[in-house]
């Protein structure tokens, strides 16, 4: 089931969070800036900014960093004009991959990402070539700590508009329609809950299992190289990883 793929993807990201934290904060700062420029610096009147702030907090970005990024964007301290672009393609053995970027140089970003796909046995495709294999959802993961009441948590989420509530290995997972994400997240925040993940994501409808070790290694390297690229904000795929 796709739930296992989502869980594996979370573990993949979280396991490398410390090593990549500086880079992650830079990318989150860029997302905060885009949100400010699209709807203003006040989270109360800018739901997109509220959502990005929640994502930043879930990734342990300090409040000082968040506020600094917002103030900088509001004062045009960084006048760089970033463009939001989504690239799609296939990794090794036909794994579907979506790459979301914020870049000030479309040609550079496209060339680099195409190179990564080619180098590790995949190929970059045209817009829409794999996105139909995913559903766009709001996703919230809350760590099970032995103190949370599952039924009460589920009722809070569902009453606020969540589509699905499930219990994974160590987390409760809540999925929403994109338009309902903010309301559900804020209802859960009102209970003083801490999120492991709180963001709009792409959930795979089906998954690909790679049994060949070399193919799996190439897929891992493709993800790593994409994650390291300064312009890449998010990567989604339908590879079901082991463990």
C-alpha positions in Angstrom: 0.0 0.0 0.0 1.1 3.6 -0.6 1.1 4.2 3.1 4.3 2.2 3.5 5.9 4.3 0.7 4.9 7.5 2.5 6.3 6.2 5.8 9.6 5.1 4.1 9.9 8.5 2.4 9.5 10.2 5.7 12.1 8.1 7.4 14.5 8.7 4.4 14.2 12.4 4.9 14.3 12.5 8.7 17.3 10.2 8.8 19.4 12.7 7.0 17.9 15.8 8.5 20.8 16.7 10.8 23.4 16.5 8.1 21.3 18.6 5.7 19.8 21.0 8.2 21.6 24.1 7.1 20.6 23.5 3.5 17.0 22.6 4.5 16.7 25.9 6.4 17.9 27.8 3.4 15.2 26.2 1.2 12.5 26.7 3.8 13.5 30.4 4.0 13.0 30.6 0.3 9.5 29.1 0.6 8.7 31.6 3.4 9.8 34.4 1.1 7.6 33.2 -1.8 4.6 32.9 0.6 5.2 36.4 1.9 5.4 37.9 -1.6 2.2 36.1 -2.7 0.0 37.1 0.3 1.8 39.5 2.6 3.8 39.0 5.9 0.9 38.6 8.3 0.2 34.9 8.9 -3.3 35.7 10.2 -4.4 36.9 6.7 -2.0 34.7 4.7 -3.0 31.0 4.9 -0.1 29.9 2.6 2.4 31.6 5.0 0.8 29.8 7.9 1.2 26.5 6.2 4.9 27.1 5.4 5.5 28.2 9.0 4.0 24.9 10.2 6.2 23.0 7.8 9.3 24.9 9.0 8.5 24.2 12.6 7.9 20.5 11.8 11.5 20.6 10.4 12.8 22.1 13.6 13.6 25.5 12.0 14.1 28.0 15.0 11.5 30.7 15.4 14.2 33.4 15.0 15.1 32.0 11.6 11.4 31.9 10.6 10.8 35.5 11.7 14.0 36.7 10.1 13.0 35.1 6.7 9.6 36.8 6.9 10.9 40.2 7.7 13.6 39.9 5.0 11.0 39.1 2.4 8.6 41.8 3.6 11.3 44.4 3.3 12.6 43.1 0.0 16.0 42.4 1.6 16.4 39.7 -1.1 15.2 40.9 -4.4 15.9 37.6 -6.2 13.0 36.7 -8.4 12.4 33.0 -7.9 10.2 30.9 -10.3 8.3 27.9 -9.2 8.7 25.0 -11.6 7.7 21.3 -11.5 9.7 18.7 -13.4 8.6 15.1 -14.0 10.4 12.0 -15.1 11.3 8.4 -14.5 14.0 7.1 -12.3 15.7 3.6 -12.7 13.2 0.8 -13.6 10.4 3.3 -14.3 10.1 4.8 -10.8 7.9 8.0 -11.1 9.6 11.1 -9.8 8.3 14.7 -9.4 10.8 17.5 -8.6 9.6 20.9 -7.4 12.1 23.7 -7.7 12.3 27.4 -6.8 15.0 28.9 -9.1 16.2 32.2 -10.5 17.6 30.4 -13.5 15.2 28.1 -15.3 17.8 26.9 -17.9 20.3 26.0 -15.2 17.8 24.1 -13.1 16.4 22.2 -16.1 19.9 21.2 -17.3 21.1 20.1 -13.9 18.0 18.0 -13.2 18.0 16.4 -16.6 21.7 15.5 -16.0 20.8 13.8 -12.7 18.1 11.7 -14.3 20.4 10.6 -17.2 23.3 9.9 -14.9 21.4 7.4 -12.7 19.5 5.5 -15.3 16.4 7.5 -15.6 15.0 10.2 -18.0 13.3 13.5 -17.5 9.9 13.6 -19.2 7.3 16.2 -20.2 4.9 18.0 -17.9 2.2 15.6 -16.8 4.0 12.4 -17.7 3.9 11.0 -14.1 1.8 13.4 -12.0 -1.3 11.4 -12.8 0.2 8.6 -10.7 0.0 10.8 -7.6 -2.8 12.5 -5.6 -2.1 15.9 -4.1 -2.9 15.8 -0.4 -2.3 17.6 2.8 -0.3 15.3 5.1 0.3 15.5 8.8 2.3 13.0 10.8 2.2 13.0 14.6 4.5 10.8 16.5 3.0 8.3 18.9 4.3 9.0 22.4 2.0 6.7 24.4 0.1 9.7 25.8 -2.1 10.6 22.8 -5.6 9.2 22.7 -6.0 7.8 19.2 -9.8 8.0 19.1 -9.9 11.6 20.3 -7.2 12.6 17.9 -9.0 11.0 15.0 -12.3 12.7 15.9 -10.5 16.1 16.0 -9.0 15.5 12.6 -12.2 14.2 10.9 -14.4 16.9 12.4 -12.0 19.5 11.0 -12.3 18.1 7.5 -9.6 15.3 7.2 -10.2 12.7 4.6 -8.3 9.8 6.2 -6.7 8.9 9.6 -4.4 5.9 9.9 -2.0 4.5 12.4 1.5 3.7 10.9 4.5 2.1 12.7 5.3 5.0 15.0 3.1 7.8 13.7 -0.5 8.8 13.3 -1.1 9.9 9.7 -3.8 12.4 8.7 -4.5 13.1 5.0 -6.6 16.0 3.8 -7.7 17.6 0.5 -5.3 20.5 -0.2 -8.1 23.0 0.4 -8.8 21.5 3.9 -5.2 21.2 5.0 -5.0 24.6 6.8 -8.2 24.0 8.8 -7.2 20.5 9.9 -3.7 21.5 10.8 -5.0 24.5 12.9 -7.5 22.3 14.7 -4.7 19.9 15.7 -2.4 22.8 16.6 -5.1 24.1 19.0 -4.5 20.9 20.9 -0.8 21.8 21.3 0.3 18.9 19.2 3.8 18.6 17.6 4.0 17.6 14.0 6.7 15.4 12.5 5.4 16.5 9.1 2.8 19.1 8.1 2.8 19.9 4.4 1.1 19.6 1.0 2.5 16.5 -0.6 2.1 14.1 -3.6 0.9 10.7 -2.5 1.6 7.8 -4.9 -1.4 5.8 -6.1 0.8 2.8 -6.7 4.4 1.9 -5.8 7.4 0.4 -7.4 9.5 -2.2 -5.6 13.2 -2.4 -6.7 14.6 -5.9 -6.1 17.9 -5.3 -7.9 20.5 -3.8 -5.5 22.3 -1.8 -8.2 19.0 -0.3 -9.4 18.0 0.6 -5.9 21.4 2.2 -5.3 21.0 4.3 -8.4 17.6 5.4 -7.3 19.0 6.3 -3.9 21.8 8.3 -5.6 19.3 10.1 -7.8 17.3 11.2 -4.8 20.4 12.3 -2.9 21.8 14.4 -5.8 18.4 16.1 -6.3 18.1 16.8 -2.6 21.6 18.4 -2.5 20.7 20.8 -5.4 20.1 24.4 -4.1 17.1 24.9 -6.4 15.2 21.7 -5.4 12.5 22.2 -2.8 10.6 18.9 -2.8 11.0 15.5 -4.3 8.2 12.9 -4.6 8.4 9.4 -6.0 6.7 6.1 -5.9 9.6 3.9 -4.9 8.7 1.7 -1.9 11.9 1.5 0.1 12.7 -1.3 2.5 12.9 -0.8 6.3 
